[in-house]
């Protein structure tokens, strides 16, 4: 049985081209894993949903959500803001 989400990535692209794949059925877990990849400066090669490769806007949307969650977390910690303030001031969902 296929996992709902498969994320293909290279963890240290400057040192290795070894492709790895992370599998999950949970969309929130997939977003959290993408957050970790972004923070680690990993190279994301592909995101698959139920076996189909996400392209263009779909791929970008998943990465945008992960990046916004990172930004929101940083703002919450740095400025000691709550979720509604982050949304109102910066436009990021928290």
For each residue, the residues with C-beta under 8 A, 3 or more apart:
1:
2: 6 50 51
3: 6 23 24 25
4: 24 25 26 27 30 49 50
5: 23 24 25 26 27 29 30 47 48 49
6: 2 3 21 22 23 46 47 48 51
7: 21 22 30 33 34 37 44 46 47 48
8: 19 20 21 44 45 46 47 48
9: 19 20 21 22 37 42 43 44 45
10: 13 16 17 18 19 20 42 43 45
11: 16 18 20 37 40 42
12: 15 16 42
13: 10 16 17 41 42 43
14:
15: 12
16: 10 11 12 13
17: 10 13
18: 10 11
19: 8 9 10 45
20: 8 9 10 11
21: 6 7 8 9
22: 6 7 9 30 33
23: 3 5 6
24: 3 4 5 29 30 33
25: 3 4 5
26: 4 5 29 30
27: 4 5 30 31
28: 31 32
29: 5 24 26 32 33
30: 4 5 7 22 24 26 27 33 34 47 62
31: 27 28 34 35 62 65 66 69
32: 28 29 35 36 66
33: 7 22 24 29 30 36 37
34: 7 30 31 37 38 44 47 62 63 65 66
35: 31 32 38 39 66 69 70
36: 32 33 39 40
37: 7 9 11 33 34 40 42 44 66
38: 34 35 41 42 63 66 67 70
39: 35 36 70
40: 11 36 37
41: 13 38
42: 9 10 11 12 13 37 38
43: 9 10 13
44: 7 8 9 34 37 47 63
45: 8 9 10 19
46: 6 7 8 53 54 59
47: 5 6 7 8 30 34 44 53 54 58 59 62
48: 5 6 7 8 51 52 53 54
49: 4 5 52 54 58
50: 2 4
51: 2 6 48
52: 48 49
53: 46 47 48
54: 46 47 48 49 58 59 62
55: 58 59
56: 59 60
57: 60 61
58: 47 49 54 55 61 62
59: 46 47 54 55 56 62 63
60: 56 57 63 64
61: 57 58 64 65
62: 30 31 34 47 54 58 59 65 66
63: 34 38 44 59 60 66 67
64: 60 61 67 68
65: 31 34 61 62 68 69
66: 31 32 34 35 37 38 62 63 69 70
67: 38 63 64 70 71
68: 64 65 71 72 92 93
69: 31 35 65 66 72 73 92 93
70: 35 38 39 66 67 73 74
71: 67 68 74 75 90 92
72: 68 69 75 76 83 86 90 92 93 94
73: 69 70 76 77
74: 70 71 77 78
75: 71 72 78 79 81 86 90 92
76: 72 73 79 80 81 82 83 86 94
77: 73 74 80
78: 74 75
79: 75 76
80: 76 77
81: 75 76 85 86 89
82: 76 85 86 94
83: 72 76 86 87 93 94
84: 87 88 94
85: 81 82 88 89
86: 72 75 76 81 82 83 89 90 92 94
87: 83 84 90 91 92 93 94
88: 84 85
89: 81 85 86
90: 71 72 75 86 87
91: 87
92: 68 69 71 72 75 86 87
93: 68 69 72 83 87
94: 72 76 82 83 84 86 87
